[in-house]
Amino acid sequence: MEQLAIILYRGIIIGVLISAPMGPIGMLVIQRTLSKGRWPAFFTGIGAAVSDLVYCMLTGFGLSFITDFIESQQVMLQIVGGAVLALFGLYLFRKNPTRALKTAQVQSNNYWSDVVAGFFLTFSNPLILFFIIGLFARFCFILPDYQIHHYIVGYFAIFAGALMWWYVVTYLVNKLRRRFNVRSLWLVNRIVGAVLIGMALVGVSMAVKSLLHL
């Protein structure tokens, strides 16, 4: 039960962190919240969450073939994962998300088309695999002693974490629609980027300490 609780917690955090960066899909969700209302935007987020889940499962299944390597190189993987997170966090910190607005403007007539639009817009960026690998390494999501039921709970938690993020985003943007300024995404990206950099530094420092005590 303790392992299930741990992977549940880690999965939710991973799901939130995968969804948090304000790229084209984030712009699309915000744009639809402002122009079409909360629920079309939320269903767009559901499509993005499904895409993230697919990429997470592809990453997990790929990593499952090398669990022996992961077990023997856990410390180095944490260092590499931390470096990936730090670079991605720095990229977000410096990125101007408003440039993605034109890309994000996709019209839809029903919730299903919102889901499809969110899925394909997110799925069209396979570079997210590198981000997911970094998160999996940082949070030790793939471990040799985990069984199939652990991963079922873990992937469900990732999906739930992504849905929680989009639920909160659409709720807040809908509530603040009169005060919302798209330029404030600068602040969102910088906060998310700073958090990722901080987490990466903590992970790398812990891995280095473990390496020094070997």
ROTIKE-256918 format. One line per 2 residues: number of its first residue (from 1); their letters; for each residue x, y, z of C-alpha. Coordinates in nm, 2 decimals, m for minus. Example, Ala and Ser with C-alpha at 12.3 -4.5 7.8 and 13.67 -1.06 7.14 Angstrom:
<nodes>
1 = as = 1.23:m0.45:0.78; 1.37:m0.11:0.71 .
</nodes>
This chain:
<nodes>
1 = me = 0.00:0.00:0.00; 0.29:0.23:0.07 .
3 = ql = 0.43:0.19:m0.28; 0.09:0.25:m0.43 .
5 = ai = 0.05:0.57:m0.23; 0.40:0.68:m0.34 .
7 = il = 0.34:0.62:m0.71; 0.00:0.78:m0.69 .
9 = yr = 0.15:1.09:m0.55; 0.44:1.09:m0.80 .
11 = gi = 0.20:1.03:m1.09; m0.02:1.33:m1.00 .
13 = ii = 0.29:1.55:m0.97; 0.42:1.43:m1.31 .
15 = gv = 0.07:1.49:m1.47; 0.06:1.84:m1.34 .
17 = li = 0.41:1.93:m1.44; 0.36:1.78:m1.80 .
19 = sa = 0.05:2.00:m1.85; 0.18:2.31:m1.67 .
21 = pm = 0.41:2.47:m1.94; 0.22:2.73:m2.14 .
23 = gp = 0.29:2.63:m2.49; 0.04:2.62:m2.78 .
25 = ig = m0.20:2.39:m2.60; m0.20:2.62:m2.29 .
27 = ml = m0.28:2.91:m2.52; m0.55:2.72:m2.69 .
29 = vi = m0.72:2.63:m2.36; m0.70:2.99:m2.24 .
31 = qr = m0.82:3.13:m2.57; m1.12:2.89:m2.57 .
33 = tl = m1.20:2.97:m2.21; m1.22:3.34:m2.30 .
35 = sk = m1.40:3.30:m2.63; m1.62:2.98:m2.60 .
37 = gr = m1.65:2.92:m2.22; m1.50:2.70:m1.97 .
39 = wp = m1.62:2.35:m2.08; m1.50:2.36:m2.44 .
41 = af = m1.17:2.46:m2.31; m1.17:2.19:m2.04 .
43 = ft = m1.25:1.92:m2.30; m0.95:2.06:m2.51 .
45 = gi = m0.74:2.00:m2.20; m0.88:1.64:m2.18 .
47 = ga = m0.75:1.58:m2.53; m0.41:1.71:m2.43 .
49 = av = m0.41:1.49:m2.12; m0.49:1.18:m2.33 .
51 = sd = m0.20:1.27:m2.56; 0.03:1.31:m2.25 .
53 = lv = m0.08:0.98:m2.12; 0.00:0.81:m2.45 .
55 = yc = 0.35:0.95:m2.45; 0.40:0.86:m2.09 .
57 = ml = 0.30:0.50:m2.16; 0.53:0.48:m2.46 .
59 = tg = 0.81:0.61:m2.25; 0.73:0.37:m1.96 .
61 = fg = 0.70:0.06:m2.19; 1.03:0.16:m2.35 .
63 = ls = 1.21:0.20:m2.02; 1.06:m0.12:m1.89 .
65 = fi = 1.29:m0.32:m2.12; 1.60:m0.17:m1.95 .
67 = td = 1.50:m0.19:m1.58; 1.83:m0.36:m1.50 .
69 = fi = 2.01:m0.07:m1.64; 1.79:0.18:m1.45 .
71 = es = 1.85:m0.01:m1.13; 2.23:0.00:m1.17 .
73 = qq = 2.24:0.36:m1.30; 1.97:0.52:m1.09 .
75 = vm = 2.20:0.79:m0.96; 2.32:0.89:m1.30 .
77 = lq = 1.97:0.89:m1.44; 1.86:1.13:m1.17 .
79 = iv = 2.15:1.36:m1.26; 2.06:1.34:m1.63 .
81 = gg = 1.69:1.38:m1.55; 1.77:1.68:m1.34 .
83 = av = 1.98:1.84:m1.61; 1.69:1.79:m1.86 .
85 = la = 1.44:1.95:m1.62; 1.68:2.24:m1.55 .
87 = lf = 1.73:2.31:m1.93; 1.35:2.28:m1.99 .
89 = gl = 1.28:2.51:m1.70; 1.53:2.77:m1.83 .
91 = yl = 1.37:2.74:m2.17; 1.03:2.81:m2.02 .
93 = fr = 1.16:3.09:m1.80; 1.29:3.28:m2.11 .
95 = kn = 1.01:3.18:m2.36; 0.75:3.43:m2.47 .
97 = pt = 0.42:3.22:m2.48; 0.22:3.49:m2.65 .
99 = ra = 0.39:3.39:m2.98; 0.20:3.07:m2.98 .
101 = lk = m0.14:3.24:m2.98; m0.20:3.23:m3.36 .
103 = ta = m0.10:2.86:m3.37; m0.34:2.79:m3.08 .
105 = qv = m0.65:2.94:m3.25; m0.84:2.63:m3.37 .
107 = qs = m1.22:2.64:m3.42; m1.45:2.37:m3.30 .
109 = nn = m1.82:2.30:m3.29; m1.86:2.04:m3.01 .
111 = yw = m1.68:1.88:m2.72; m1.55:1.59:m2.93 .
113 = sd = m1.38:1.82:m3.17; m1.23:2.00:m2.87 .
115 = vv = m1.09:1.68:m2.74; m0.95:1.59:m3.09 .
117 = ag = m0.79:1.93:m3.13; m0.63:1.92:m2.79 .
119 = ff = m0.50:1.57:m2.85; m0.34:1.63:m3.19 .
121 = lt = m0.20:1.97:m3.10; m0.02:1.81:m2.80 .
123 = fs = 0.07:1.48:m2.99; 0.23:1.68:m3.27 .
125 = np = 0.52:1.77:m3.03; 0.71:1.44:m2.98 .
127 = li = 0.99:1.64:m2.80; 0.78:1.61:m2.49 .
129 = lf = 0.92:1.25:m2.46; 1.25:1.40:m2.34 .
131 = fi = 1.07:1.60:m2.08; 0.88:1.29:m1.97 .
133 = ig = 1.20:1.09:m1.95; 1.34:1.36:m1.73 .
135 = lf = 1.04:1.36:m1.50; 1.04:0.98:m1.48 .
137 = ar = 1.40:0.98:m1.38; 1.36:1.26:m1.14 .
139 = fc = 1.07:1.10:m0.96; 1.19:0.74:m0.99 .
141 = fi = 0.86:0.64:m1.17; 1.01:0.33:m1.33 .
143 = lp = 1.15:0.09:m1.07; 1.24:m0.28:m1.10 .
145 = dy = 1.03:m0.38:m0.80; 0.71:m0.21:m0.93 .
147 = qi = 0.44:m0.45:m1.06; 0.17:m0.40:m1.32 .
149 = hh = m0.08:m0.28:m1.07; 0.16:m0.01:m0.96 .
151 = yi = 0.19:0.12:m1.31; m0.19:0.11:m1.36 .
153 = vg = m0.23:0.34:m1.06; 0.07:0.55:m1.17 .
155 = yf = m0.06:0.62:m1.52; m0.41:0.68:m1.38 .
157 = ai = m0.25:0.93:m1.15; m0.07:1.10:m1.43 .
159 = fa = m0.40:1.14:m1.62; m0.57:1.26:m1.31 .
161 = ga = m0.30:1.52:m1.24; m0.32:1.65:m1.60 .
163 = lm = m0.70:1.68:m1.57; m0.67:1.86:m1.23 .
165 = ww = m0.44:2.11:m1.39; m0.68:2.19:m1.68 .
167 = yv = m0.97:2.20:m1.44; m0.80:2.46:m1.23 .
169 = vt = m0.67:2.66:m1.53; m1.01:2.69:m1.69 .
171 = yl = m1.18:2.77:m1.36; m0.94:3.05:m1.28 .
173 = vn = m0.94:3.20:m1.63; m1.32:3.18:m1.64 .
175 = kl = m1.34:3.36:m1.31; m1.09:3.62:m1.40 .
177 = rr = m1.19:3.66:m1.76; m1.25:4.04:m1.72 .
179 = rf = m0.91:4.09:m1.57; m0.71:3.84:m1.76 .
181 = nv = m0.42:3.96:m1.98; m0.25:3.71:m2.21 .
183 = rs = 0.08:3.88:m2.14; 0.05:3.75:m1.78 .
185 = lw = 0.15:3.41:m1.93; 0.50:3.55:m1.90 .
187 = lv = 0.47:3.53:m1.53; 0.31:3.18:m1.54 .
189 = nr = 0.60:3.05:m1.76; 0.86:3.20:m1.53 .
191 = iv = 0.70:3.06:m1.22; 0.68:2.71:m1.38 .
193 = ga = 1.03:2.74:m1.51; 1.17:2.84:m1.18 .
195 = vl = 0.99:2.55:m1.00; 1.14:2.30:m1.25 .
197 = ig = 1.49:2.45:m1.21; 1.45:2.43:m0.83 .
199 = ma = 1.33:2.07:m0.84; 1.61:1.98:m1.08 .
201 = lv = 1.88:2.13:m0.85; 1.74:1.94:m0.55 .
203 = gv = 1.73:1.61:m0.75; 2.09:1.66:m0.88 .
205 = sm = 2.22:1.75:m0.53; 2.06:1.44:m0.38 .
207 = av = 2.20:1.22:m0.65; 2.55:1.37:m0.61 .
209 = ks = 2.53:1.31:m0.23; 2.43:0.95:m0.30 .
211 = ll = 2.72:0.92:m0.54; 2.97:1.05:m0.29 .
213 = hl = 2.86:0.81:m0.03; 2.90:0.50:m0.25 .
</nodes>
